[in-house]
Amino acid sequence: MEQLHIEKMLEEKGFIDEPIDPEIKLVEEINRLKKEKNAVILSHFYVDGDLQDIADYVGDSLGLAQEAAKTDADMIVFVGVHFMAETAKIINPSKKVILPDLKAGCSLAESAPYEKFAEFKANYPDHKVVSYVNCSADLKTLSDIVCTSANAVKIVESFPKSQKLIFAPDKNLGNYINSQTGRDMVLWDGACMVHEQYSVEKIADLMDEHPDAELIAHPECETPVLLLANHIGSTTALLKYIQENSSKKYIVATESGIFHQMKKAAPEKTFIAAPSVDSTCGCNDCSYMKLNNLQKLYTCLKHELPEVTLPEDVIEKGKIPILRMLEISK
């Protein structure tokens, strides 16, 4: 209801799709507004390159949460998707958190509605809940601890082997963690629309075509893809790997936005997008991440809208599992 209210308010005030003077130099204006309002811009690896370049910090979900936790800015501008901005608001309830486009959601977060997950959890009263950060603020309130793809194995292994666990919402990441830890976590049946679209057959053909290339993959990919991979890791881990590894060519199975940082970090290397089932659908792009652009970033900074707000009880309950994660991840 809160999101719908904000969107209605924005439409009434003319802030959505507001025409921008073509003479305005967006990068200069964004930097000016950022300084004037003491704002920090946090961008995810999956947004377009120009948005990564203007950010004060670019990273994966863990790095972004850590940056949000330590910033002394008055305003946080989150160039990513809604659950990320919610996480920043939970960590910084007194700060204003804004997002260039409220419609920038997440298929994975949407796959685990609060009410249905609460019913699911009730079937396992002796289980603790580990929730992937890619979930709603409401679902975090049902969690004992949060994790990201970068620290998931470490978080799960912080529990005694005897402790039964539920992992939500990504079944593919959950399966991967089970394979790495020997656990048998109960998995919620959710998945990322980008990472579940890869075609293992087409990837195998591409590997035959490029025998000198290594396949690197995000653990949100389905198990058959991960079994082919030379290296599996979070976006930050993949970025680190291509810098330290001796191979000159990589087939990359994660969202295409990471290519911007990979090409900057290793311009002498070649990066090939892993093919999806439907090569015409642009499935390597997250349509939600790509809703962000410089024009919306400028408008959102100018008007300090749309603002992400959360009920006090959600902030208080949601903060506990997030702070537990940050403490373990130090």
GUDRENFI-705762 format. One record per residue: residue in one letter; x, y, z of N, C-alpha, C in turn. Coordinates in steps of 0.05 Angstrom, whole numbers, padded with zeros to 5 digits, always signed. Layout:
N
aXYZXYZXYZ...
This chain:
330
m+00017-00024+00000+00000+00000+00000+00017+00025+00000e+00039+00025+00015+00057+00048+00017+00069+00055-00010q+00078+00034-00025+00089+00039-00052+00069+00052-00070l+00044+00041-00070+00023+00051-00087+00017+00080-00080h+00017+00086-00054+00011+00113-00045+00033+00132-00056i+00058+00124-00054+00080+00141-00063+00078+00146-00093e+00073+00124-00108+00071+00126-00137+00048+00145-00145k+00025+00143-00131+00003+00160-00137+00010+00189-00132m+00024+00194-00109+00032+00221-00102+00051+00232-00123l+00070+00215-00132+00089+00224-00152+00075+00232-00178e+00056+00215-00186+00042+00220-00211+00026+00247-00209e+00014+00251-00186-00002+00276-00182+00016+00300-00183k+00041+00298-00173+00059+00320-00172+00076+00322-00197g+00073+00303-00215+00087+00304-00241+00116+00296-00240f+00123+00280-00220+00151+00272-00217+00158+00247-00232i+00138+00232-00241+00144+00208-00257+00146+00215-00286d+00168+00206-00299+00173+00213-00327+00172+00243-00332e+00183+00258-00312+00184+00287-00315+00202+00295-00338p+00193+00312-00356+00210+00321-00378+00235+00335-00368i+00258+00330-00379+00283+00342-00370+00294+00359-00393d+00302+00383-00385+00314+00401-00405+00338+00388-00418p+00338+00385-00445+00360+00371-00459+00387+00385-00455e+00386+00410-00447+00411+00425-00443+00425+00418-00416i+00410+00405-00398+00421+00399-00372+00443+00377-00375k+00466+00382-00363+00487+00362-00362+00482+00344-00338l+00470+00321-00343+00460+00304-00321+00482+00297-00301v+00505+00288-00310+00526+00280-00291+00534+00303-00273e+00538+00327-00285+00545+00350-00269+00524+00357-00249e+00499+00356-00257+00476+00363-00240+00473+00343-00217i+00476+00317-00224+00474+00297-00203+00496+00300-00182n+00520+00306-00191+00542+00310-00172+00538+00335-00155r+00527+00356-00168+00521+00380-00153+00500+00375-00131l+00478+00362-00139+00456+00356-00121+00465+00338-00098k+00482+00319-00105+00492+00300-00085+00508+00315-00064k+00525+00334-00072+00541+00349-00053+00523+00368-00037e+00504+00381-00050+00486+00400-00037+00469+00386-00016k+00461+00362-00021+00443+00348-00002+00457+00328+00016n+00483+00328+00015+00499+00309+00030+00488+00280+00026a+00487+00272+00001+00476+00246-00006+00499+00227-00015v+00494+00202-00011+00513+00182-00022+00498+00165-00042i+00511+00158-00064+00499+00142-00085+00511+00114-00085l+00494+00094-00080+00503+00067-00079+00491+00052-00103s+00508+00039-00119+00498+00026-00143+00506-00004-00143h+00488-00020-00153+00494-00049-00156+00508-00054-00183f+00523-00076-00184+00537-00084-00208+00519-00088-00232y+00493-00092-00227+00475-00100-00249+00462-00076-00263v+00466-00051-00253+00455-00028-00268+00474-00020-00290d+00465-00002-00308+00481+00005-00331+00507+00019-00322g+00527+00018-00340+00553+00027-00333+00555+00057-00325d+00539+00074-00338+00540+00103-00331+00531+00107-00302l+00513+00091-00293+00504+00093-00265+00524+00082-00246q+00539+00061-00254+00561+00051-00238+00583+00072-00235d+00588+00086-00257+00610+00105-00258+00605+00130-00241i+00580+00137-00237+00574+00161-00221+00570+00155-00192a+00570+00130-00185+00565+00122-00157+00589+00127-00139d+00583+00131-00113+00604+00133-00093+00615+00105-00086y+00597+00085-00090+00605+00057-00084+00589+00039-00103v+00603+00020-00115+00590-00001-00132+00597-00028-00120g+00577-00045-00117+00583-00071-00106+00560-00090-00107d+00564-00113-00094+00543-00133-00092+00527-00128-00067s+00508-00145-00061+00489-00140-00039+00503-00138-00012l+00523-00154-00008+00538-00153+00018+00552-00126+00020g+00568-00119+00000+00583-00094+00001+00565-00070+00004l+00542-00070-00010+00523-00048-00009+00511-00046+00019a+00505-00068+00031+00494-00068+00059+00515-00057+00078q+00540-00065+00074+00561-00056+00092+00566-00026+00088e+00565-00016+00063+00568+00012+00058+00545+00028+00070a+00521+00018+00067+00497+00032+00079+00499+00034+00109a+00511+00013+00121+00513+00012+00150+00533+00033+00161k+00553+00040+00145+00574+00058+00156+00573+00086+00145t+00554+00092+00127+00554+00119+00115+00546+00140+00135d+00558+00164+00132+00550+00187+00149+00535+00208+00133a+00526+00200+00109+00510+00218+00092+00482+00221+00104d+00469+00243+00097+00442+00248+00107+00422+00233+00090m+00429+00227+00065+00411+00214+00046+00425+00192+00031i+00411+00170+00028+00422+00147+00013+00406+00144-00013v+00419+00146-00036+00406+00142-00062+00414+00114-00071f+00395+00096-00072+00401+00068-00079+00394+00063-00108v+00415+00060-00124+00411+00054-00152+00413+00024-00156g+00390+00011-00153+00388-00018-00154+00358-00025-00154v+00351-00044-00136+00323-00052-00135+00312-00048-00107h+00286-00051-00104+00271-00042-00080+00281-00056-00055f+00286-00082-00055+00294-00095-00030+00320-00084-00020m+00338-00075-00038+00363-00064-00029+00359-00038-00015a+00341-00021-00025+00335+00004-00012+00322-00001+00015e+00305-00021+00016+00292-00028+00042+00313-00036+00062t+00333-00052+00054+00354-00060+00072+00369-00036+00083a+00375-00016+00065+00388+00008+00074+00371+00024+00094k+00345+00024+00090+00327+00039+00108+00326+00024+00135i+00326-00002+00135+00325-00017+00160+00350-00011+00177i+00373-00010+00163+00398-00004+00177+00400+00025+00185n+00388+00043+00170+00390+00072+00175+00362+00084+00177p+00347+00078+00198+00319+00087+00199+00316+00118+00201s+00337+00132+00210+00335+00161+00212+00343+00175+00187k+00354+00161+00168+00363+00173+00142+00342+00171+00121k+00342+00189+00103+00324+00188+00080+00336+00169+00059v+00321+00150+00050+00330+00131+00029+00312+00135+00005i+00324+00140-00018+00308+00144-00042+00318+00125-00064l+00300+00120-00083+00305+00100-00104+00295+00113-00130p+00311+00112-00151+00303+00125-00176+00277+00115-00188d+00270+00090-00184+00244+00080-00194+00233+00059-00175l+00210+00065-00164+00198+00046-00145+00189+00020-00158k+00186+00020-00184+00178-00004-00198+00201-00023-00202a+00225-00015-00193+00249-00033-00195+00247-00053-00172g+00232-00074-00178+00228-00096-00158+00248-00118-00162c+00240-00143-00156+00257-00166-00158+00240-00191-00160s+00244-00206-00181+00228-00230-00185+00232-00250-00162l+00256-00251-00152+00262-00269-00130+00248-00261-00105a+00249-00235-00098+00236-00225-00074+00205-00230-00076e+00195-00226-00100+00166-00229-00104+00157-00258-00103s+00176-00277-00106+00169-00305-00105+00163-00315-00077a+00168-00299-00057+00163-00307-00029+00146-00287-00015p+00119-00288-00019+00101-00269-00005+00101-00275+00025y+00098-00255+00041+00100-00257+00070+00080-00278+00081e+00055-00276+00073+00034-00294+00085+00040-00323+00078k+00047-00328+00053+00052-00356+00045+00077-00367+00059f+00097-00350+00061+00121-00360+00074+00117-00364+00104a+00100-00348+00117+00094-00351+00145+00080-00378+00149e+00062-00385+00131+00049-00412+00133+00069-00434+00129f+00087-00431+00110+00108-00451+00104+00126-00454+00129k+00134-00432+00141+00152-00433+00164+00138-00448+00187a+00112-00444+00190+00097-00456+00213+00098-00486+00212n+00104-00498+00188+00106-00527+00186+00132-00538+00196y+00150-00520+00202+00177-00529+00212+00185-00513+00237p+00170-00518+00259+00174-00502+00283+00202-00505+00296d+00216-00526+00290+00243-00530+00302+00265-00521+00283h+00258-00507+00262+00278-00497+00242+00283-00467+00246k+00308-00459+00242+00316-00431+00240+00314-00423+00211v+00309-00397+00206+00306-00387+00179+00330-00370+00171v+00343-00379+00149+00364-00363+00136+00352-00352+00111s+00350-00326+00109+00338-00314+00085+00359-00299+00069y+00358-00304+00043+00376-00290+00024+00367-00261+00025v+00386-00243+00023+00379-00214+00024+00360-00206+00003n+00359-00221-00019+00340-00215-00041+00312-00223-00034c+00301-00211-00013+00274-00216-00004+00262-00190+00008s+00237-00189+00012+00224-00165+00022+00231-00160+00051a+00227-00135+00060+00231-00128+00088+00213-00145+00106d+00189-00150+00097+00170-00166+00113+00181-00194+00117l+00192-00206+00096+00203-00233+00099+00227-00233+00118k+00242-00212+00118+00265-00211+00136+00257-00212+00165t+00232-00202+00171+00223-00202+00198+00216-00231+00208l+00214-00250+00189+00209-00278+00196+00235-00294+00197s+00257-00280+00194+00283-00293+00191+00300-00291+00217d+00317-00312+00220+00336-00311+00243+00362-00297+00235i+00369-00299+00209+00392-00286+00199+00389-00283+00169v+00402-00262+00158+00402-00257+00129+00430-00265+00118c+00431-00271+00093+00457-00276+00080+00457-00264+00052t+00480-00263+00040+00482-00256+00011+00497-00279-00002s+00499-00278-00029+00513-00300-00043+00542-00300-00035a+00553-00277-00026+00581-00275-00019+00588-00289+00008n+00568-00289+00026+00574-00300+00053+00556-00323+00061a+00540-00333+00042+00519-00353+00048+00530-00378+00062v+00552-00389+00051+00564-00413+00063+00573-00407+00092k+00586-00384+00096+00596-00377+00122+00573-00373+00142i+00551-00361+00133+00528-00356+00150+00515-00383+00158v+00511-00400+00139+00499-00427+00145+00517-00443+00164e+00543-00442+00159+00561-00457+00176+00564-00445+00204s+00553-00421+00209+00554-00410+00236+00534-00424+00254f+00516-00439+00243+00497-00455+00259+00509-00482+00264p+00503-00494+00288+00512-00521+00293+00500-00540+00272k+00514-00562+00267+00505-00581+00247+00478-00593+00255s+00472-00594+00281+00447-00605+00291+00423-00587+00287q+00428-00561+00281+00406-00542+00278+00394-00545+00250k+00368-00551+00250+00353-00553+00224+00348-00525+00214l+00350-00522+00187+00348-00496+00175+00328-00495+00152i+00315-00472+00148+00300-00466+00124+00316-00445+00109f+00318-00448+00083+00331-00427+00067+00311-00416+00047a+00309-00390+00045+00291-00377+00027+00303-00350+00017p+00294-00340-00007+00275-00353-00024+00287-00368-00048d+00314-00368-00051+00326-00379-00076+00333-00408-00073k+00319-00426-00086+00324-00455-00084+00351-00462-00097n+00359-00447-00118+00384-00454-00131+00408-00447-00113l+00407-00424-00101+00428-00417-00082+00428-00436-00059g+00403-00443-00049+00401-00462-00027+00412-00489-00034n+00407-00499-00058+00419-00525-00067+00449-00524-00067y+00460-00501-00077+00489-00498-00078+00501-00498-00050i+00488-00484-00032+00498-00483-00004+00497-00511+00008n+00475-00526+00003+00473-00553+00013+00497-00570+00003s+00503-00567-00023+00525-00582-00035+00552-00575-00023q+00555-00550-00014+00581-00541-00003+00584-00548+00027t+00562-00550+00040+00563-00553+00070+00554-00580+00080g+00543-00596+00062+00532-00622+00070+00506-00620+00086r+00494-00597+00085+00468-00593+00099+00445-00604+00082d+00422-00606+00095+00398-00614+00082+00377-00593+00089m+00382-00568+00082+00364-00546+00088+00337-00550+00073v+00316-00543+00086+00290-00542+00073+00289-00517+00055l+00283-00520+00030+00285-00497+00011+00257-00487+00002w+00254-00461+00003+00231-00448-00009+00234-00449-00040d+00213-00452-00054+00214-00456-00083+00213-00429-00098g+00235-00414-00096+00237-00389-00111+00262-00389-00128a+00263-00371-00148+00286-00369-00165+00287-00341-00178c+00311-00334-00187+00315-00308-00202+00309-00313-00231m+00293-00295-00243+00285-00298-00271+00308-00296-00290v+00330-00282-00282+00353-00280-00300+00369-00306-00298h+00376-00315-00274+00394-00337-00271+00382-00365-00277e+00356-00367-00278+00344-00393-00284+00338-00396-00314q+00345-00375-00330+00340-00376-00359+00363-00387-00376y+00385-00393-00363+00408-00402-00379+00403-00430-00390s+00412-00434-00414+00410-00460-00427+00436-00476-00424v+00434-00498-00410+00458-00514-00405+00469-00526-00432e+00450-00532-00450+00458-00543-00476+00473-00522-00492k+00462-00498-00493+00475-00477-00509+00502-00468-00496i+00503-00469-00469+00529-00463-00456+00550-00484-00463a+00541-00510-00463+00560-00531-00470+00570-00528-00498d+00552-00520-00517+00560-00516-00544+00580-00492-00546l+00575-00471-00530+00592-00448-00530+00620-00455-00519m+00620-00472-00499+00646-00481-00487+00662-00498-00508d+00648-00513-00524+00661-00529-00546+00672-00509-00567e+00657-00488-00572+00666-00468-00592+00690-00452-00582h+00691-00448-00555+00713-00433-00543+00727-00450-00522p+00742-00470-00530+00755-00488-00510+00775-00474-00492d+00784-00450-00500+00803-00435-00483+00789-00417-00463a+00762-00418-00462+00747-00401-00444+00739-00416-00419e+00738-00402-00396+00728-00413-00371+00700-00404-00367l+00683-00422-00357+00656-00415-00350+00655-00406-00320i+00646-00382-00315+00643-00373-00288+00614-00366-00283a+00603-00374-00260+00574-00372-00256+00567-00363-00228h+00545-00349-00226+00533-00341-00201+00518-00365-00189p+00519-00368-00162+00505-00392-00151+00475-00391-00152e+00463-00369-00162+00434-00369-00167+00427-00385-00192c+00447-00393-00208+00442-00409-00232+00433-00437-00223e+00419-00450-00242+00410-00478-00236+00434-00497-00235t+00430-00519-00220+00451-00538-00215+00465-00548-00240p+00452-00555-00262+00466-00565-00286+00486-00545-00297v+00480-00519-00295+00499-00498-00303+00523-00497-00285l+00517-00498-00258+00539-00497-00238+00558-00521-00241l+00547-00544-00249+00564-00568-00252+00584-00565-00275l+00578-00548-00294+00596-00543-00317+00617-00521-00310a+00612-00505-00289+00628-00481-00284+00655-00488-00274n+00675-00471-00283+00702-00473-00272+00704-00458-00246h+00687-00438-00243+00687-00422-00218+00659-00412-00212i+00650-00414-00187+00624-00405-00178+00628-00384-00156g+00613-00362-00158+00616-00342-00137+00597-00319-00141s+00596-00302-00120+00580-00277-00121+00592-00259-00143t+00578-00237-00149+00588-00219-00169+00616-00208-00161t+00620-00202-00136+00646-00192-00127+00667-00214-00130a+00660-00239-00123+00679-00261-00126+00686-00267-00155l+00666-00264-00173+00672-00268-00201+00690-00247-00212l+00685-00222-00203+00702-00200-00211+00731-00204-00202k+00734-00212-00178+00761-00218-00167+00774-00240-00182y+00759-00261-00188+00770-00285-00202+00782-00278-00229i+00767-00262-00245+00777-00256-00272+00802-00238-00271q+00806-00224-00249+00831-00208-00246+00855-00225-00238e+00850-00246-00222+00872-00262-00211+00877-00287-00228n+00858-00296-00243+00861-00320-00259+00876-00315-00284s+00891-00335-00294+00908-00331-00317+00893-00334-00344s+00869-00344-00344+00854-00347-00369+00849-00320-00382k+00848-00319-00408+00843-00294-00423+00815-00292-00433k+00799-00313-00429+00772-00312-00440+00752-00326-00420y+00728-00313-00417+00709-00324-00398+00681-00323-00410i+00666-00345-00405+00637-00345-00410+00624-00339-00383v+00608-00318-00382+00598-00308-00357+00568-00313-00353a+00561-00328-00333+00533-00335-00327+00523-00319-00303t+00519-00293-00309+00505-00276-00290+00496-00251-00305e+00482-00233-00292+00470-00210-00305+00491-00193-00319s+00484-00182-00342+00503-00169-00360+00516-00144-00349g+00504-00132-00329+00516-00107-00318+00544-00111-00307i+00551-00135-00299+00578-00140-00287+00600-00137-00309f+00592-00139-00334+00612-00136-00356+00626-00109-00355h+00612-00089-00346+00624-00062-00345+00648-00061-00327q+00645-00073-00303+00668-00074-00284+00689-00094-00293m+00681-00116-00305+00700-00135-00315+00718-00123-00337k+00706-00109-00355+00722-00097-00377+00740-00075-00367k+00732-00061-00346+00749-00040-00334+00772-00053-00319a+00766-00075-00305+00787-00088-00289+00807-00104-00305a+00798-00116-00328+00815-00132-00344+00809-00127-00374p+00817-00103-00384+00810-00096-00411+00823-00114-00432e+00843-00128-00425+00857-00146-00444+00843-00173-00447k+00823-00177-00430+00809-00204-00431+00783-00202-00446t+00773-00226-00454+00748-00228-00469+00726-00240-00451f+00702-00228-00452+00680-00237-00436+00656-00242-00454i+00645-00266-00452+00623-00275-00469+00599-00281-00451a+00576-00270-00458+00551-00275-00443+00542-00303-00447a+00537-00317-00425+00526-00344-00427+00498-00343-00440p+00492-00361-00459+00467-00359-00473+00443-00369-00457s+00420-00356-00461+00396-00364-00448+00380-00383-00466v+00358-00394-00455+00341-00412-00470+00330-00398-00495d+00321-00373-00491+00311-00357-00514+00331-00335-00519s+00346-00337-00540+00367-00318-00546+00356-00290-00555t+00329-00288-00559+00317-00263-00568+00305-00247-00545c+00305-00258-00521+00290-00245-00499+00306-00226-00482g+00332-00225-00485+00348-00208-00468+00348-00217-00439c+00348-00244-00436+00345-00256-00409+00370-00252-00392n+00392-00243-00404+00416-00238-00388+00414-00211-00374d+00394-00195-00380+00389-00170-00368+00367-00172-00347c+00370-00160-00324+00349-00157-00305+00332-00133-00312s+00308-00137-00321+00291-00115-00330+00286-00095-00308y+00286-00104-00283+00282-00086-00260+00306-00068-00256m+00330-00080-00256+00354-00064-00253+00356-00043-00275k+00348-00051-00299+00351-00033-00322+00330-00011-00322l+00311-00010-00303+00293+00012-00301+00307+00037-00291n+00330+00034-00278+00346+00056-00269+00360+00069-00292n+00361+00096-00292+00377+00110-00313+00385+00138-00301l+00402+00152-00316+00412+00178-00306+00389+00198-00302q+00370+00198-00320+00348+00218-00318+00332+00213-00293k+00326+00188-00287+00311+00183-00262+00328+00188-00237l+00354+00183-00239+00371+00189-00216+00371+00219-00211y+00373+00235-00232+00373+00264-00229+00346+00274-00217t+00324+00264-00227+00297+00272-00218+00293+00264-00189c+00302+00240-00182+00299+00231-00154+00315+00247-00135l+00340+00254-00142+00356+00271-00125+00345+00299-00123k+00335+00309-00145+00324+00337-00145+00300+00339-00126h+00282+00320-00127+00257+00321-00111+00258+00305-00086e+00280+00289-00083+00283+00271-00059+00260+00251-00058l+00252+00242-00081+00230+00223-00084+00236+00205-00108p+00225+00181-00108+00209+00168-00088+00225+00159-00063e+00213+00163-00040+00226+00155-00015+00217+00128-00006v+00235+00111+00003+00228+00085+00013+00223+00087+00043t+00199+00081+00052+00192+00082+00080+00182+00054+00089l+00185+00049+00115+00177+00023+00126+00164+00027+00153p+00145+00011+00161+00134+00013+00188+00155+00008+00209e+00152+00021+00232+00172+00019+00253+00177-00010+00262d+00155-00026+00264+00159-00053+00274+00174-00070+00254v+00170-00065+00228+00185-00079+00207+00215-00072+00209i+00221-00047+00214+00249-00038+00217+00262-00052+00241e+00248-00052+00263+00259-00064+00288+00263-00094+00285k+00244-00108+00274+00246-00137+00271+00266-00144+00249g+00265-00129+00227+00282-00135+00204+00312-00129+00209k+00317-00110+00228+00344-00102+00234+00360-00125+00247i+00347-00141+00263+00360-00162+00279+00375-00182+00261p+00362-00195+00241+00377-00214+00224+00398-00201+00206i+00393-00176+00198+00413-00162+00182+00438-00155+00198l+00435-00145+00222+00458-00139+00239+00473-00165+00246r+00459-00186+00250+00473-00212+00255+00491-00219+00232m+00480-00216+00207+00496-00222+00184+00521-00204+00182l+00517-00178+00187+00539-00159+00185+00561-00164+00206e+00552-00173+00229+00571-00180+00250+00589-00204+00243i+00576-00225+00232+00591-00248+00224+00609-00243+00200s+00601-00224+00183+00615-00218+00158+00638-00198+00161k+00643-00188+00185+00665-00169+00190+00691-00180+00181
